[in-house]
Amino acid sequence: MSVQQRIRYWRTTLRLTLGLLVLWFLVTFGVSFFARELDFTFFGWPFSFWMAAQGSLLIYGIIITVYAVAMGRLDKALEEQERRDRA
């Protein structure tokens, strides 16, 4: 694997991780900080209560899934590139 490939792989990994961490921060702290302003009904419950009880957990699961799928694709693309370089 060339140095440029390693740099590109690392930058892509960092961008993905940073983006998902920003989403995590917004869900964890943003919703709780603005809970009073998020005062509307969602599926019959106050939205702030729903996010604290259910929504955050769903979004955390989505974050984990997105990371696993994206890294799997990135690793697969890197393996394909290495195979082409060897041939």
N, C-alpha and C positions, 0 to 999 in steps of 0.2 A: 504494500500500500504506500502510495506516495505521500509526501508531506502535505501537499495541497489537498489531497483527499481526506487526510486526517483533520486538517484545519476546517474544511467544509463540513465534515461530519460533526465535529465538536461545536461549531457555530450553530448548526441546525439543532443539535441537542440542547444547547443553551437557550436558543430562541423558544423552542417548544417548552422547556422547563420554566423559563421566565414567564411566558404567556399563561401557562397553567397556574403558576404561583400567584400571578396578578388576579386571575379569576378566583382562586381560592381565597385570597385576601378580601376581595370584594364581597364574596358570599359570606365569609366568616365575620368580618368586621363591619362591612358596609351595611348589610341588612340590619344587624343589631344596633348600629349607631343611628340609623335612620328609621328605626322601628315605629316611632310615633308618627312619622310622616307617611309611612306605608299603611295607612289606615283605610283599607278597602276590603270588601268581602271577596274571598277566593274559595270556591267550592263550599260555600256556607260558613266559612271560618274567617276570622281576621287574617289578612295576608301575613302580617308579621308573626303571628302565632304559627301559621302553616309553615312558613320558611324555617322557623326555629325547630319545629317538631318533625317535619318531613322533608321539606324542600332542600335544606342544606345537605342532608344525607344522600338524597338523589343526585344532587350536583356533584358531591364528592365521588360518588360511584362513577358518574360520567367522566369526571376528570381522570380517574384511574384508568378507565377504559380507553379514553382518547390517548393517554400517554402510552399504554401498552400497545395499542394498534399502530400508532405513529412510529414508535421505536422499532416495532417488528418490521414495518415497511422500510424504515431507514436502514436497518441491519440487513435486510434482504437485498436492497439496492446496492449496499456496500459489498456484499458477498458477490453479487453479479458482476460488479465492476472489477473486483479482484480476479474473478475467473477470466474475464475478458483480457485483463492485463497480463495474466500468466500465459494465455494462449498465443 
